[in-house]
């Protein structure tokens, strides 16, 4: 039985001694106890544990404003208490939660013996200290987001309260039901958007853009059930790629003011990618569907949720994220509807294979009645090489190109594939297999890599260890990786005749700095063009994969024909998507098994074929709906 906010406060008042001063606030799906005596609430075995057990909600203890020092005073106290050996580098305050992040090169020294320094900071400043190791690469995006959230702390606190009050509205009469409506990415790749409705709630999962279409890039926001947008209860993002999060600011442009639930890496990466989408659109003479102000508004509404953390997102829906193995922070979305009456898992884009960056997608869930799964490579012939085979293919093309004295262009997505290829090249050079040459990183690759370094807990344990230990083993900071800062350096690289490797965005050759290298180097036989990611239908990358010997390009405002004489290869093994074998293995290992499976994120043939195989193998109901179709689940 769902408790109202008043009932929750009444239950808490029965547990907390009358002698303790406190108030109860809402932080979206969490309950915050604000008090002048936070130490009296204890941990799991104390008052907090008893309260959480009774009200079945996550409980946060926050210090009352009256005991929290102003930021400047607190900063001075922290700097006096952190020993020099800790090598303090940055302090970030977040007044919304009364938390202060303290970044140091040696966090153990900062924490102190048995947490003595942290305890003293808490007692003397009132702030809740969180000590982090300084990331090996500075991220301007992470820095700016933390600063922006701090500057808007009061507004964010009010928003979180409003989100919570919306969840605790009176229960609607009638029987429970649940449906999922296809608003994008059904029988197609791109503009992912699912719409979950129940008798209580309206939740949108992913809000993507169709990168390959200038005429129809948006999901079906105008579907009657999605309107009005301001009545949505929540938006949930599986990951940051534009085809899943690129149209999120459009919702805010047209009136949505509710919460956006995603992992912290998704929050940081989507800001980077959305801002670049505006920049690229402008450079190509297209009017973007939103501006930076819409992105900034969106950022105030983001509610961070880590993997494995369960939170309420609407009156009758709980959300849990888990690793999807696709890119940094990418998640499968588990929705627990109506006190367990139905459970849906949206796989998101996923990879059921361990890579250098991520562990394989999670297959363990408490309950699953319905699975919504991607089908990008779901047809019978869609098998990819292993990561080891991909490494060998990369080594072969790098070796051939450099032996010819040529240059290798690698169009990459800034997030995910870039970092995988960087690690693979780093291993080739470190091992002595290939003599090192400059590897130029053009576009957002360096900043995306810095964001990876800022979220080590979302990486494999081995990569996390190499990032955090200052032993020269960090693959992202090797000397051969050099960022391209500005047009002048790019032009000098293009004119230089010596061998090199260029990793540049965009990954589908549909804009971005990679176009400059392609139009200047594509005609030479000694050079090579190496695809490592998915090439959507309608993009230049896909046309080249089909064997076009010449392609039209706009150069200095005029359309010119660029001849393609360089060697071209596609290495499928670096894909962040599961191939058919991995998709079937994922469902095979899924526990428990779903009764319904909905296939999307693939053309009709792939969705249908994957669904047919799953239906035959697991005797479940499968669907491959069109956009705008609705399936009733409960």
C-alpha positions in Angstrom: 0.0 0.0 0.0 1.4 3.4 -1.0 1.9 5.9 1.8 1.0 9.5 1.3 3.6 12.1 2.3 1.5 13.0 5.4 1.4 9.3 6.4 5.2 9.1 5.9 5.8 12.1 8.1 3.4 10.6 10.7 5.3 7.2 10.7 8.7 9.1 11.0 7.4 11.1 14.0 6.6 7.8 15.8 10.3 6.7 15.5 12.3 9.9 16.1 12.5 11.0 19.7 10.7 14.2 20.6 13.9 15.7 21.8 15.5 15.8 18.3 14.7 18.8 16.0 14.1 17.8 12.4 11.9 18.3 9.4 10.9 16.0 6.5 11.5 17.1 2.9 11.2 15.4 -0.5 14.1 14.9 -2.9 12.2 13.5 -5.9 11.8 9.8 -4.9 13.8 10.1 -1.7 12.9 11.3 1.7 15.3 13.8 3.3 15.4 14.4 7.0 16.8 17.9 7.7 18.1 18.3 11.2 20.5 20.3 13.4 21.7 17.0 14.9 22.5 14.7 12.0 24.8 12.5 14.1 21.8 11.3 16.2 20.3 9.6 13.2 23.0 7.0 12.8 23.3 4.6 9.9 21.6 1.4 8.9 21.2 0.1 12.5 20.2 3.5 13.8 17.2 5.8 13.3 17.7 6.0 9.5 17.6 2.2 9.2 14.4 2.0 11.2 12.7 4.8 9.3 13.7 3.3 5.9 12.4 -0.1 6.8 9.1 1.4 8.0 8.3 3.8 5.1 10.1 1.7 2.4 11.8 4.7 1.0 15.5 5.8 0.6 16.3 8.1 3.5 18.9 10.9 3.3 20.0 12.9 6.4 20.8 16.5 5.6 22.2 19.2 7.9 19.9 22.1 8.6 21.0 25.4 7.0 21.6 26.9 10.4 24.6 24.7 11.1 26.1 24.9 7.5 28.9 27.4 7.1 29.0 29.7 4.1 31.0 28.3 1.1 33.9 30.6 1.5 34.3 29.9 5.2 33.9 26.2 4.7 36.5 26.2 1.9 39.0 27.9 4.2 38.4 25.3 6.9 38.7 22.4 4.5 42.0 23.7 3.1 43.3 24.0 6.7 42.3 20.5 7.6 43.4 18.6 4.4 47.1 17.7 4.8 49.6 18.8 2.1 50.4 15.2 1.4 46.8 14.7 0.1 47.5 17.2 -2.7 44.1 19.0 -2.8 43.2 20.0 -6.3 39.5 21.1 -6.4 36.5 21.7 -4.1 33.0 21.6 -5.4 30.0 22.7 -3.2 26.5 21.5 -3.9 24.1 23.5 -1.7 21.1 21.5 -3.0 22.2 18.5 -0.9 24.7 20.3 1.5 27.5 18.1 0.0 31.0 19.1 -0.8 33.2 17.1 -3.2 36.9 17.3 -2.2 39.2 16.1 -5.0 42.8 15.1 -4.1 45.7 13.2 -5.7 45.9 11.1 -2.5 42.4 10.6 -1.1 43.5 8.3 1.7 45.6 11.1 3.2 42.6 13.5 2.8 40.2 11.1 4.6 42.7 10.7 7.5 43.2 7.8 10.0 39.8 6.2 10.5 38.1 9.1 8.7 39.3 11.6 11.3 39.8 14.5 8.7 36.4 13.9 7.1 34.7 13.8 10.5 36.3 17.1 11.5 35.3 18.7 8.2 31.7 17.6 8.8 31.7 18.9 12.4 33.3 22.2 11.7 31.6 23.1 8.4 28.3 21.3 8.6 28.7 20.2 5.0 28.7 16.5 4.1 32.2 15.7 2.7 32.8 13.4 -0.2 36.4 12.7 -1.0 37.4 11.7 -4.6 40.6 11.0 -6.3 41.5 13.7 -8.8 40.8 12.4 -12.4 43.9 12.0 -14.5 42.4 14.2 -17.2 40.6 17.4 -16.4 37.1 17.6 -17.8 35.7 21.1 -18.5 32.2 19.6 -19.0 32.2 18.0 -15.5 33.7 21.1 -14.0 31.1 23.3 -15.6 28.1 21.1 -14.7 29.2 21.0 -11.0 29.5 24.8 -11.0 26.2 25.3 -12.7 24.4 22.9 -10.4 25.9 24.7 -7.4 24.9 28.1 -8.7 21.3 26.9 -9.1 21.2 24.9 -5.8 18.1 26.6 -4.4 16.1 26.2 -7.6 17.1 22.5 -7.8 16.0 21.9 -4.2 12.6 23.4 -5.0 12.3 21.3 -8.2 13.2 18.1 -6.3 10.4 18.9 -3.7 7.9 19.5 -6.6 8.9 16.2 -8.2 8.3 14.4 -4.9 5.0 16.1 -4.3 3.8 15.0 -7.7 4.7 11.4 -6.8 2.7 11.6 -3.6 -0.5 12.8 -5.2 -3.8 11.0 -4.3 -4.3 7.5 -5.8 -6.5 7.4 -8.9 -9.5 5.1 -8.7 -10.0 2.1 -11.1 -8.1 -1.1 -12.0 -4.4 -1.1 -12.8 -3.2 -1.3 -16.3 0.1 -0.6 -18.3 0.9 0.0 -21.9 4.0 0.8 -24.0 3.6 3.0 -27.1 6.3 3.2 -29.9 7.2 6.8 -30.5 10.5 6.2 -32.2 13.2 3.5 -33.2 10.6 0.9 -34.0 11.5 -0.9 -37.3 14.2 1.7 -37.7 17.5 2.8 -36.0 17.5 6.2 -34.5 15.2 8.6 -32.5 14.6 6.1 -29.8 11.5 6.9 -27.8 9.2 4.6 -25.7 6.1 5.9 -23.9 4.9 3.9 -20.8 1.5 4.7 -19.5 -0.4 3.3 -16.6 -3.6 4.3 -14.9 -1.4 6.5 -12.7 1.6 7.6 -14.7 3.0 8.8 -18.0 6.8 8.1 -18.5 9.0 8.6 -21.5 12.0 6.4 -22.0 14.7 8.0 -24.3 14.2 11.0 -26.5 16.5 10.5 -29.5 17.2 12.2 -32.8 17.3 10.5 -36.2 20.8 11.6 -37.3 20.4 10.3 -40.8 17.2 12.4 -41.5 17.0 16.2 -42.0 13.3 16.1 -42.8 12.0 13.8 -40.0 14.5 13.8 -37.1 12.2 13.8 -34.1 10.2 11.1 -32.3 6.4 11.3 -32.6 6.0 13.9 -29.9 2.7 14.9 -31.4 1.0 11.5 -30.7 -2.1 12.2 -28.8 -1.1 10.2 -25.7 2.2 12.2 -25.4 0.4 15.5 -25.3 0.5 17.8 -23.4 4.2 17.4 -22.7 4.1 19.3 -19.5 1.8 16.5 -18.0 4.6 13.8 -18.3 5.6 12.4 -15.0 9.2 11.6 -15.9 11.8 11.1 -18.6 14.3 8.3 -18.3 17.5 8.0 -20.4 19.3 4.8 -21.1 22.4 6.6 -22.4 23.8 9.8 -23.9 24.1 9.1 -27.6 22.1 11.5 -29.7 19.8 8.9 -31.1 18.6 8.3 -27.5 19.0 11.7 -25.8 19.5 14.2 -28.6 15.9 15.6 -28.6 15.6 15.9 -24.8 16.0 19.7 -24.8 13.0 19.9 -27.2 10.7 18.7 -24.4 11.9 21.6 -22.3 11.6 24.1 -25.1 7.9 23.1 -25.4 6.9 23.1 -21.8 8.1 20.0 -20.0 9.4 20.8 -16.5 9.6 17.4 -14.8 12.5 15.2 -13.8 15.1 13.5 -16.1 16.5 10.3 -14.6 19.9 9.1 -15.8 23.3 8.0 -14.5 25.9 10.7 -13.8 28.1 9.8 -16.8 25.0 10.0 -19.1 24.3 13.5 -17.6 27.8 14.7 -18.5 28.1 13.1 -21.9 24.7 14.2 -23.1 25.5 17.9 -22.4 28.7 17.5 -24.5 26.8 15.8 -27.4 23.8 18.1 -27.4 26.0 21.2 -27.4 27.9 19.8 -30.3 24.7 18.9 -32.2 23.8 22.7 -32.0 27.3 23.6 -33.2 27.3 21.1 -36.1 23.8 22.1 -37.2 24.8 25.7 -37.4 28.0 25.0 -39.3 26.0 23.1 -41.9 23.5 25.9 -42.3 20.6 24.0 -40.5 18.6 25.6 -37.7 18.9 23.3 -34.6 15.6 22.5 -32.9 16.8 23.9 -29.5 19.5 26.2 -28.1 21.9 26.2 -25.2 19.3 27.8 -22.9 17.1 24.7 -23.4 20.1 22.5 -22.5 20.8 24.5 -19.4 17.2 24.3 -18.3 17.3 20.5 -18.8 20.4 20.2 -16.7 18.6 21.7 -13.6 16.0 18.9 -13.9 18.4 16.0 -14.0 18.1 13.5 -11.1 21.3 11.4 -10.8 20.7 7.7 -10.3 23.6 5.2 -10.0 23.5 1.6 -11.1 21.7 -0.6 -8.6 20.0 2.3 -6.9 16.2 2.0 -6.8 14.1 5.1 -6.8 10.4 6.1 -7.2 9.8 8.1 -10.4 6.0 8.3 -10.4 3.2 7.3 -8.1 3.2 3.7 -9.2 6.6 3.2 -10.9 10.1 2.4 -9.4 13.2 2.6 -11.5 16.5 0.7 -11.3 19.4 1.2 -13.7 22.0 -1.6 -14.4 25.0 -1.9 -16.7 24.2 -2.3 -20.4 27.8 -2.5 -21.6 27.3 -0.1 -24.6 29.0 3.2 -23.6 29.9 5.0 -20.4 27.0 5.0 -18.1 24.7 3.2 -20.5 21.9 1.4 -18.7 19.2 -1.2 -18.9 16.0 0.4 -17.3 14.0 -1.8 -15.0 10.5 -0.4 -14.2 8.6 -1.9 -11.3 5.0 -1.0 -11.9 2.1 -1.0 -9.4 3.8 -2.8 -6.4 5.1 -5.5 -8.7 2.0 -6.1 -10.9 4.3 -5.8 -13.9 8.0 -5.4 -14.5 9.5 -4.1 -17.8 13.2 -4.1 -18.8 14.3 -1.7 -21.5 17.7 -3.1 -22.6 18.7 0.2 -24.3 21.6 -0.2 -26.7 23.6 -3.0 -25.1 26.7 -5.2 -25.5 26.7 -8.7 -24.0 30.5 -9.1 -24.1 33.2 -7.7 -21.9 35.3 -5.1 -23.6 38.3 -3.0 -22.5 36.0 -0.4 -21.2 32.9 -2.2 -19.8 31.7 -5.4 -18.3 29.1 -7.3 -20.3 25.5 -6.2 -19.9 23.7 -7.3 -16.7 21.3 -10.2 -17.0 20.0 -10.5 -13.4 16.8 -8.7 -12.5 14.4 -9.2 -9.6 11.4 -9.7 -11.9 10.8 -9.4 -15.7 7.5 -9.9 -17.4 8.3 -7.8 -20.5 11.7 -7.2 -22.2 12.1 -4.4 -24.8 15.3 -5.3 -26.7 17.4 -3.7 -29.4 17.7 -5.6 -32.7 20.4 -3.6 -34.5 22.2 -6.8 -35.4 19.3 -9.2 -34.9 19.1 -11.0 -38.3 20.5 -14.5 -38.9 23.7 -13.3 -40.6 24.5 -10.6 -38.2 27.6 -12.0 -36.5 30.6 -9.8 -35.5 34.2 -10.7 -34.9 35.3 -10.9 -31.3 37.3 -8.1 -29.6 40.5 -10.1 -30.1 39.8 -10.5 -33.8 39.0 -6.8 -34.1 42.3 -6.0 -32.5 44.1 -8.1 -35.1 42.2 -6.4 -37.9 43.2 -3.0 -36.5 46.8 -4.1 -36.2 46.8 -5.3 -39.9 45.3 -2.1 -41.3 47.6 0.2 -39.2 50.7 -1.9 -40.2 49.8 -1.8 -43.9 49.0 1.9 -43.9 52.2 2.9 -42.1 54.4 0.6 -44.2 53.1 2.5 -47.3 54.0 5.8 -45.6 50.2 6.6 -45.5 47.8 8.1 -43.1 44.8 6.4 -41.5 41.5 8.2 -41.0 39.3 6.6 -38.4 35.8 8.2 -38.2 34.7 7.6 -34.6 31.9 8.4 -32.3 33.4 10.6 -29.6 31.9 8.5 -26.9 32.7 4.8 -26.6 34.4 3.7 -29.9 37.0 6.5 -29.6 38.2 5.2 -26.2 38.2 1.5 -27.3 40.3 2.3 -30.4 42.6 4.4 -28.3 43.2 1.5 -25.9 43.8 -0.9 -28.8 46.3 1.5 -30.5 48.0 2.1 -27.2 48.5 -1.6 -26.8 50.0 -1.9 -30.3 52.5 0.8 -29.6 53.4 -0.1 -26.0 54.0 -3.8 -27.0 56.4 -2.8 -29.8 54.2 -4.5 -32.4 53.9 -1.3 -34.3 56.4 1.6 -34.2 54.5 4.6 -32.7 53.4 7.5 -34.9 51.3 10.6 -33.8 47.7 9.7 -33.2 45.6 12.9 -33.6 42.3 13.3 -31.7 40.0 15.7 -33.4 36.6 16.8 -32.3 35.2 16.0 -28.9 37.3 12.9 -28.3 39.7 14.4 -25.7 36.8 15.9 -23.7 34.8 12.6 -23.9 37.9 10.7 -22.7 38.2 13.2 -19.8 34.6 12.4 -18.8 35.5 8.7 -18.8 38.3 9.5 -16.5 35.9 11.3 -14.2 33.7 8.2 -13.7 36.0 5.3 -13.1 33.4 3.3 -11.2 31.5 2.8 -14.5 34.6 1.1 -16.1 36.0 -2.4 -15.8 38.1 -3.0 -12.7 41.3 -3.3 -14.7 40.8 0.0 -16.6 39.7 1.7 -13.4 43.0 0.5 -11.7 45.2 1.8 -14.6 43.4 5.2 -14.4 43.7 5.6 -10.7 47.2 4.5 -10.2 49.9 6.9 -11.1 52.2 4.4 -12.7 52.3 5.5 -16.3 49.9 2.7 -17.4 47.0 5.0 -18.2 46.3 4.3 -21.9 44.4 7.7 -22.3 47.5 9.8 -21.3 50.1 8.1 -23.5 52.5 10.5 -25.4 51.3 9.5 -28.9 47.8 10.8 -28.3 47.7 14.5 -29.3 44.5 16.7 -29.3 43.9 18.9 -32.3 43.3 22.3 -30.9 42.0 24.6 -33.6 41.8 24.9 -37.3 45.5 25.9 -37.8 46.8 22.7 -36.3 44.3 20.7 -38.3 45.4 22.3 -41.5 49.1 21.7 -40.7 48.3 18.0 -40.0 46.5 17.8 -43.4 49.5 19.3 -45.2 52.1 17.2 -43.4 53.3 14.3 -45.5 54.5 12.0 -42.7 52.5 9.0 -41.6 50.0 9.4 -38.8 46.6 8.2 -37.5 43.6 10.5 -37.1 40.7 9.6 -34.9 38.0 12.2 -35.7 34.3 12.8 -35.3 31.7 12.3 -36.6 31.5 8.5 -36.8 29.2 8.3 -39.8 31.0 10.9 -41.9 27.9 13.1 -41.8 29.7 16.3 -40.6 32.4 17.3 -38.1 36.1 17.6 -38.5 36.6 14.1 -40.0 35.3 15.6 -43.3 38.4 17.8 -43.7 40.7 14.8 -43.5 38.5 12.7 -45.8 38.2 15.2 -48.6 42.0 15.9 -48.6 43.3 12.3 -48.1 40.6 10.0 -49.6 42.1 10.0 -53.2 45.5 8.7 -52.2 46.1 4.9 -52.5 48.7 4.9 -49.7 46.1 6.2 -47.2 43.3 4.2 -45.5 39.8 4.8 -44.1 38.8 2.6 -41.3 35.2 2.3 -40.0 34.8 1.0 -36.5 31.1 1.9 -35.8 27.6 1.5 -37.2 26.9 3.5 -40.4 23.2 4.4 -40.6 21.4 4.3 -43.9 21.5 7.6 -45.7 24.9 8.7 -44.3 28.1 9.2 -46.3 29.7 6.4 -44.3 27.1 3.9 -45.4 27.5 4.9 -49.1 31.3 4.4 -48.9 30.8 1.0 -47.2 28.6 0.1 -50.2 31.6 0.7 -52.5 31.0 4.2 -54.0 34.2 5.2 -55.8 33.4 8.8 -55.7 31.0 11.0 -53.6 29.7 14.5 -53.8 30.9 16.9 -51.0 30.3 20.6 -50.4 33.7 22.3 -50.5 33.9 26.1 -50.1 30.2 26.4 -50.7 30.3 24.4 -53.9 29.4 20.8 -54.6 32.5 18.9 -55.8 33.1 15.2 -56.5 35.7 13.5 -54.2 37.3 10.4 -55.7 38.0 7.6 -53.3 41.3 5.8 -53.9 42.3 4.9 -50.4 42.0 1.5 -48.8 38.7 1.1 -47.0 38.0 -1.4 -44.2 35.2 -1.9 -41.7 36.1 -3.5 -38.4 32.8 -4.7 -36.9 34.3 -6.1 -33.7 34.5 -2.7 -32.0 30.7 -2.3 -32.2 29.0 -1.3 -28.9 26.0 -3.3 -30.0 25.4 -7.0 -29.4 25.4 -9.1 -32.5 22.8 -11.8 -33.1 24.7 -14.4 -31.1 25.1 -12.1 -28.1 21.5 -10.9 -28.2 20.4 -14.6 -28.0 22.9 -15.3 -25.3 21.7 -12.3 -23.4 18.1 -13.6 -23.4 19.3 -17.1 -22.6 21.1 -15.8 -19.5 18.3 -13.4 -18.5 16.9 -14.3 -15.2 14.0 -14.5 -14.8 12.7 -15.1 -18.3 10.2 -12.6 -19.7 6.7 -13.6 -21.0 6.7 -10.8 -23.6 9.6 -9.6 -25.8 9.3 -6.4 -27.9 12.0 -5.9 -30.6 13.0 -2.4 -31.7 16.1 -0.4 -32.9 16.5 -2.3 -36.1 14.8 -2.5 -39.5 11.7 -4.6 -39.9 13.6 -7.7 -41.2 16.0 -7.7 -38.2 13.3 -7.0 -35.6 11.0 -9.7 -37.1 13.7 -12.3 -37.4 15.0 -11.8 -33.9 11.5 -11.9 -32.5 10.6 -15.1 -34.5 13.7 -16.9 -33.1 13.1 -15.8 -29.5 9.4 -16.9 -29.8 10.4 -20.3 -31.0 13.2 -20.8 -28.5 11.5 -19.5 -25.3 7.8 -20.0 -26.1 7.1 -16.3 -25.2 5.0 -13.7 -27.0 7.1 -11.4 -29.3 6.3 -8.2 -31.0 7.9 -6.0 -33.7 5.6 -3.1 -33.7 5.6 0.0 -36.0 6.0 3.5 -34.7 2.8 4.8 -33.1 1.6 1.3 -32.2 0.7 0.5 -28.6 1.0 -2.8 -26.7 -1.0 -3.5 -23.6 1.1 -5.2 -20.9 -1.2 -5.3 -17.9 
